[in-house]
Amino acid sequence: MMPRSDALVLFGVTGDLAYQQIFPALYDMVRRGHLDVPILGVARSGWTADRLKARARESLEEVTRLTAWPDGAAIPTG
């Protein structure tokens, strides 16, 4: 089997569209087993990885009212 070189690149990952639509859609894709490639986020702002994770977590909590990832592990708090 040939090695894969696929990835999903999200431009503007710190913006409102990502918060309101993209993060929940990605979560749903993972939950359904339709996303098995690395995700790379690109943005102009100087956010740390921890700040981005916290924003994604807030998005999922607000939009989907989730308390756990698909594998049952708690969503990271920051």
N, CA, C and O atoms as a GROMACS GRO file, in nm:
protein
  312
    1MET      N    1   0.084  -0.118   0.000
    1MET     CA    2   0.000   0.000   0.000
    1MET      C    3   0.088   0.125   0.000
    1MET      O    4   0.188   0.131   0.073
    2MET      N    5   0.052   0.222  -0.081
    2MET     CA    6   0.130   0.346  -0.088
    2MET      C    7   0.098   0.434   0.034
    2MET      O    8  -0.016   0.438   0.079
    3PRO      N    9   0.198   0.503   0.087
    3PRO     CA   10   0.173   0.594   0.199
    3PRO      C   11   0.085   0.711   0.154
    3PRO      O   12   0.095   0.758   0.041
    4ARG      N   13  -0.001   0.756   0.246
    4ARG     CA   14  -0.090   0.868   0.216
    4ARG      C   15  -0.022   0.998   0.253
    4ARG      O   16   0.058   1.004   0.347
    5SER      N   17  -0.053   1.102   0.179
    5SER     CA   18   0.000   1.234   0.211
    5SER      C   19  -0.112   1.336   0.224
    5SER      O   20  -0.091   1.455   0.204
    6ASP      N   21  -0.232   1.289   0.257
    6ASP     CA   22  -0.348   1.376   0.269
    6ASP      C   23  -0.346   1.452   0.401
    6ASP      O   24  -0.294   1.404   0.502
    7ALA      N   25  -0.404   1.572   0.398
    7ALA     CA   26  -0.429   1.651   0.518
    7ALA      C   27  -0.541   1.749   0.485
    7ALA      O   28  -0.561   1.784   0.369
    8LEU      N   29  -0.612   1.792   0.587
    8LEU     CA   30  -0.714   1.894   0.572
    8LEU      C   31  -0.657   2.023   0.629
    8LEU      O   32  -0.621   2.028   0.746
    9VAL      N   33  -0.648   2.127   0.546
    9VAL     CA   34  -0.593   2.255   0.589
    9VAL      C   35  -0.708   2.354   0.602
    9VAL      O   36  -0.783   2.377   0.508
   10LEU      N   37  -0.720   2.413   0.720
   10LEU     CA   38  -0.825   2.511   0.748
   10LEU      C   39  -0.763   2.650   0.758
   10LEU      O   40  -0.687   2.677   0.851
   11PHE      N   41  -0.795   2.735   0.665
   11PHE     CA   42  -0.748   2.873   0.670
   11PHE      C   43  -0.850   2.954   0.750
   11PHE      O   44  -0.971   2.935   0.736
   12GLY      N   45  -0.802   3.044   0.834
   12GLY     CA   46  -0.891   3.123   0.918
   12GLY      C   47  -0.948   3.045   1.034
   12GLY      O   48  -1.063   3.066   1.073
   13VAL      N   49  -0.869   2.955   1.088
   13VAL     CA   50  -0.917   2.862   1.191
   13VAL      C   51  -0.957   2.932   1.322
   13VAL      O   52  -1.026   2.872   1.404
   14THR      N   53  -0.916   3.056   1.342
   14THR     CA   54  -0.952   3.127   1.465
   14THR      C   55  -1.077   3.214   1.447
   14THR      O   56  -1.119   3.282   1.540
   15GLY      N   57  -1.136   3.212   1.329
   15GLY     CA   58  -1.249   3.299   1.301
   15GLY      C   59  -1.385   3.243   1.342
   15GLY      O   60  -1.397   3.131   1.391
   16ASP      N   61  -1.487   3.326   1.320
   16ASP     CA   62  -1.624   3.290   1.357
   16ASP      C   63  -1.679   3.173   1.278
   16ASP      O   64  -1.752   3.091   1.332
   17LEU      N   65  -1.645   3.164   1.149
   17LEU     CA   66  -1.696   3.054   1.068
   17LEU      C   67  -1.646   2.920   1.124
   17LEU      O   68  -1.723   2.824   1.135
   18ALA      N   69  -1.519   2.915   1.159
   18ALA     CA   70  -1.465   2.792   1.218
   18ALA      C   71  -1.536   2.761   1.350
   18ALA      O   72  -1.572   2.646   1.376
   19TYR      N   73  -1.557   2.863   1.432
   19TYR     CA   74  -1.621   2.844   1.562
   19TYR      C   75  -1.764   2.794   1.548
   19TYR      O   76  -1.805   2.700   1.617
   20GLN      N   77  -1.841   2.857   1.460
   20GLN     CA   78  -1.983   2.827   1.450
   20GLN      C   79  -2.015   2.707   1.362
   20GLN      O   80  -2.114   2.638   1.385
   21GLN      N   81  -1.934   2.682   1.260
   21GLN     CA   82  -1.968   2.579   1.162
   21GLN      C   83  -1.864   2.468   1.146
   21GLN      O   84  -1.898   2.350   1.146
   22ILE      N   85  -1.737   2.508   1.133
   22ILE     CA   86  -1.632   2.411   1.097
   22ILE      C   87  -1.601   2.314   1.211
   22ILE      O   88  -1.597   2.193   1.189
   23PHE      N   89  -1.578   2.365   1.331
   23PHE     CA   90  -1.545   2.275   1.443
   23PHE      C   91  -1.655   2.172   1.468
   23PHE      O   92  -1.626   2.054   1.482
   24PRO      N   93  -1.782   2.215   1.473
   24PRO     CA   94  -1.888   2.114   1.490
   24PRO      C   95  -1.894   2.014   1.374
   24PRO      O   96  -1.920   1.896   1.395
   25ALA      N   97  -1.872   2.062   1.252
   25ALA     CA   98  -1.875   1.971   1.136
   25ALA      C   99  -1.760   1.871   1.143
   25ALA      O  100  -1.779   1.753   1.113
   26LEU      N  101  -1.643   1.918   1.181
   26LEU     CA  102  -1.529   1.827   1.195
   26LEU      C  103  -1.555   1.723   1.303
   26LEU      O  104  -1.526   1.605   1.286
   27TYR      N  105  -1.611   1.768   1.414
   27TYR     CA  106  -1.644   1.675   1.521
   27TYR      C  107  -1.739   1.567   1.469
   27TYR      O  108  -1.719   1.448   1.496
   28ASP      N  109  -1.840   1.609   1.396
   28ASP     CA  110  -1.937   1.514   1.343
   28ASP      C  111  -1.871   1.416   1.245
   28ASP      O  112  -1.904   1.297   1.244
   29MET      N  113  -1.779   1.466   1.163
   29MET     CA  114  -1.709   1.378   1.070
   29MET      C  115  -1.627   1.274   1.145
   29MET      O  116  -1.626   1.157   1.107
   30VAL      N  117  -1.559   1.315   1.250
   30VAL     CA  118  -1.480   1.221   1.331
   30VAL      C  119  -1.573   1.120   1.397
   30VAL      O  120  -1.545   1.000   1.397
   31ARG      N  121  -1.682   1.169   1.454
   31ARG     CA  122  -1.778   1.082   1.523
   31ARG      C  123  -1.834   0.975   1.430
   31ARG      O  124  -1.858   0.862   1.472
   32ARG      N  125  -1.853   1.010   1.304
   32ARG     CA  126  -1.909   0.915   1.207
   32ARG      C  127  -1.801   0.832   1.137
   32ARG      O  128  -1.833   0.745   1.056
   33GLY      N  129  -1.673   0.859   1.168
   33GLY     CA  130  -1.565   0.783   1.107
   33GLY      C  131  -1.530   0.826   0.966
   33GLY      O  132  -1.472   0.749   0.890
   34HIS      N  133  -1.564   0.951   0.930
   34HIS     CA  134  -1.538   1.001   0.796
   34HIS      C  135  -1.415   1.091   0.786
   34HIS      O  136  -1.387   1.144   0.678
   35LEU      N  137  -1.344   1.109   0.893
   35LEU     CA  138  -1.226   1.196   0.890
   35LEU      C  139  -1.110   1.121   0.952
   35LEU      O  140  -1.108   1.095   1.072
   36ASP      N  141  -1.012   1.086   0.867
   36ASP     CA  142  -0.897   1.011   0.917
   36ASP      C  143  -0.766   1.069   0.865
   36ASP      O  144  -0.670   0.996   0.842
   37VAL      N  145  -0.764   1.201   0.847
   37VAL     CA  146  -0.643   1.268   0.802
   37VAL      C  147  -0.607   1.376   0.905
   37VAL      O  148  -0.693   1.421   0.980
   38PRO      N  149  -0.481   1.416   0.909
   38PRO     CA  150  -0.443   1.525   1.000
   38PRO      C  151  -0.515   1.655   0.960
   38PRO      O  152  -0.543   1.678   0.842
   39ILE      N  153  -0.542   1.739   1.059
   39ILE     CA  154  -0.604   1.870   1.036
   39ILE      C  155  -0.502   1.977   1.073
   39ILE      O  156  -0.448   1.977   1.183
   40LEU      N  157  -0.476   2.067   0.980
   40LEU     CA  158  -0.384   2.177   1.003
   40LEU      C  159  -0.463   2.307   1.003
   40LEU      O  160  -0.540   2.333   0.911
   41GLY      N  161  -0.445   2.389   1.106
   41GLY     CA  162  -0.514   2.517   1.115
   41GLY      C  163  -0.418   2.631   1.085
   41GLY      O  164  -0.306   2.634   1.136
   42VAL      N  165  -0.463   2.726   1.003
   42VAL     CA  166  -0.382   2.842   0.965
   42VAL      C  167  -0.460   2.968   0.997
   42VAL      O  168  -0.579   2.978   0.967
   43ALA      N  169  -0.393   3.066   1.060
   43ALA     CA  170  -0.457   3.194   1.091
   43ALA      C  171  -0.350   3.301   1.107
   43ALA      O  172  -0.233   3.271   1.132
   44ARG      N  173  -0.391   3.426   1.093
   44ARG     CA  174  -0.299   3.537   1.110
   44ARG      C  175  -0.269   3.566   1.256
   44ARG      O  176  -0.157   3.604   1.289
   45SER      N  177  -0.366   3.549   1.342
   45SER     CA  178  -0.347   3.585   1.481
   45SER      C  179  -0.238   3.501   1.547
   45SER      O  180  -0.210   3.389   1.502
   46GLY      N  181  -0.178   3.553   1.651
   46GLY     CA  182  -0.068   3.486   1.718
   46GLY      C  183  -0.115   3.397   1.831
   46GLY      O  184  -0.058   3.401   1.940
   47TRP      N  185  -0.217   3.316   1.809
   47TRP     CA  186  -0.269   3.228   1.912
   47TRP      C  187  -0.174   3.112   1.940
   47TRP      O  188  -0.103   3.066   1.850
   48THR      N  189  -0.175   3.067   2.063
   48THR     CA  190  -0.102   2.945   2.098
   48THR      C  191  -0.191   2.825   2.066
   48THR      O  192  -0.311   2.839   2.045
   49ALA      N  193  -0.130   2.709   2.063
   49ALA     CA  194  -0.208   2.586   2.041
   49ALA      C  195  -0.310   2.567   2.152
   49ALA      O  196  -0.422   2.522   2.126
   50ASP      N  197  -0.273   2.601   2.275
   50ASP     CA  198  -0.366   2.587   2.388
   50ASP      C  199  -0.487   2.679   2.373
   50ASP      O  200  -0.599   2.640   2.404
   51ARG      N  201  -0.464   2.801   2.324
   51ARG     CA  202  -0.576   2.893   2.305
   51ARG      C  203  -0.670   2.842   2.195
   51ARG      O  204  -0.792   2.852   2.208
   52LEU      N  205  -0.613   2.787   2.089
   52LEU     CA  206  -0.696   2.732   1.980
   52LEU      C  207  -0.776   2.611   2.029
   52LEU      O  208  -0.894   2.597   1.996
   53LYS      N  209  -0.713   2.525   2.107
   53LYS     CA  210  -0.784   2.410   2.162
   53LYS      C  211  -0.900   2.454   2.251
   53LYS      O  212  -1.009   2.396   2.246
   54ALA      N  213  -0.877   2.558   2.331
   54ALA     CA  214  -0.982   2.609   2.418
   54ALA      C  215  -1.097   2.664   2.336
   54ALA      O  216  -1.214   2.644   2.371
   55ARG      N  217  -1.067   2.734   2.227
   55ARG     CA  218  -1.173   2.790   2.141
   55ARG      C  219  -1.252   2.678   2.074
   55ARG      O  220  -1.375   2.686   2.065
   56ALA      N  221  -1.185   2.575   2.028
   56ALA     CA  222  -1.255   2.461   1.966
   56ALA      C  223  -1.344   2.394   2.070
   56ALA      O  224  -1.457   2.355   2.040
   57ARG      N  225  -1.293   2.379   2.190
   57ARG     CA  226  -1.372   2.318   2.297
   57ARG      C  227  -1.496   2.400   2.327
   57ARG      O  228  -1.606   2.346   2.340
   58GLU      N  229  -1.479   2.533   2.338
   58GLU     CA  230  -1.593   2.622   2.362
   58GLU      C  231  -1.696   2.609   2.251
   58GLU      O  232  -1.817   2.607   2.276
   59SER      N  233  -1.649   2.600   2.128
   59SER     CA  234  -1.739   2.586   2.014
   59SER      C  235  -1.822   2.459   2.027
   59SER      O  236  -1.944   2.463   2.011
   60LEU      N  237  -1.757   2.349   2.055
   60LEU     CA  238  -1.828   2.222   2.066
   60LEU      C  239  -1.925   2.222   2.184
   60LEU      O  240  -2.035   2.168   2.174
   61GLU      N  241  -1.885   2.282   2.294
   61GLU     CA  242  -1.975   2.289   2.409
   61GLU      C  243  -2.097   2.374   2.378
   61GLU      O  244  -2.209   2.338   2.415
   62GLU      N  245  -2.076   2.486   2.311
   62GLU     CA  246  -2.187   2.577   2.281
   62GLU      C  247  -2.279   2.521   2.173
   62GLU      O  248  -2.401   2.523   2.188
   63VAL      N  249  -2.220   2.474   2.066
   63VAL     CA  250  -2.300   2.434   1.951
   63VAL      C  251  -2.359   2.295   1.966
   63VAL      O  252  -2.473   2.272   1.927
   64THR      N  253  -2.285   2.204   2.023
   64THR     CA  254  -2.332   2.066   2.029
   64THR      C  255  -2.360   2.018   2.171
   64THR      O  256  -2.412   1.908   2.190
   65ARG      N  257  -2.329   2.099   2.270
   65ARG     CA  258  -2.351   2.062   2.410
   65ARG      C  259  -2.284   1.930   2.446
   65ARG      O  260  -2.343   1.844   2.511
   66LEU      N  261  -2.159   1.916   2.401
   66LEU     CA  262  -2.085   1.792   2.424
   66LEU      C  263  -2.006   1.797   2.553
   66LEU      O  264  -1.966   1.904   2.600
   67THR      N  265  -1.984   1.681   2.611
   67THR     CA  266  -1.898   1.670   2.728
   67THR      C  267  -1.786   1.570   2.707
   67THR      O  268  -1.700   1.555   2.793
   68ALA      N  269  -1.786   1.499   2.590
   68ALA     CA  270  -1.682   1.400   2.566
   68ALA      C  271  -1.653   1.388   2.417
   68ALA      O  272  -1.740   1.415   2.335
   69TRP      N  273  -1.532   1.349   2.383
   69TRP     CA  274  -1.492   1.320   2.246
   69TRP      C  275  -1.553   1.185   2.206
   69TRP      O  276  -1.606   1.114   2.291
   70PRO      N  277  -1.547   1.150   2.077
   70PRO     CA  278  -1.608   1.024   2.033
   70PRO      C  279  -1.555   0.900   2.106
   70PRO      O  280  -1.628   0.803   2.123
   71ASP      N  281  -1.429   0.904   2.149
   71ASP     CA  282  -1.373   0.786   2.217
   71ASP      C  283  -1.412   0.781   2.364
   71ASP      O  284  -1.370   0.690   2.436
   72GLY      N  285  -1.492   0.877   2.408
   72GLY     CA  286  -1.537   0.879   2.547
   72GLY      C  287  -1.449   0.960   2.640
   72GLY      O  288  -1.486   0.982   2.755
   73ALA      N  289  -1.334   1.004   2.592
   73ALA     CA  290  -1.245   1.084   2.674
   73ALA      C  291  -1.304   1.225   2.693
   73ALA      O  292  -1.371   1.277   2.604
   74ALA      N  293  -1.279   1.284   2.808
   74ALA     CA  294  -1.329   1.418   2.833
   74ALA      C  295  -1.265   1.516   2.737
   74ALA      O  296  -1.149   1.502   2.700
   75ILE      N  297  -1.342   1.617   2.696
   75ILE     CA  298  -1.287   1.722   2.611
   75ILE      C  299  -1.188   1.800   2.693
   75ILE      O  300  -1.218   1.836   2.807
   76PRO      N  301  -1.067   1.828   2.638
   76PRO     CA  302  -0.966   1.900   2.716
   76PRO      C  303  -1.017   2.037   2.760
   76PRO      O  304  -1.092   2.103   2.688
   77THR      N  305  -0.976   2.078   2.878
   77THR     CA  306  -1.023   2.206   2.932
   77THR      C  307  -0.930   2.321   2.900
   77THR      O  308  -0.956   2.433   2.943
   78GLY      N  309  -0.826   2.298   2.828
   78GLY     CA  310  -0.739   2.408   2.792
   78GLY      C  311  -0.601   2.375   2.794
   78GLY      O  312  -0.516   2.459   2.765
   0.00000   0.00000   0.00000
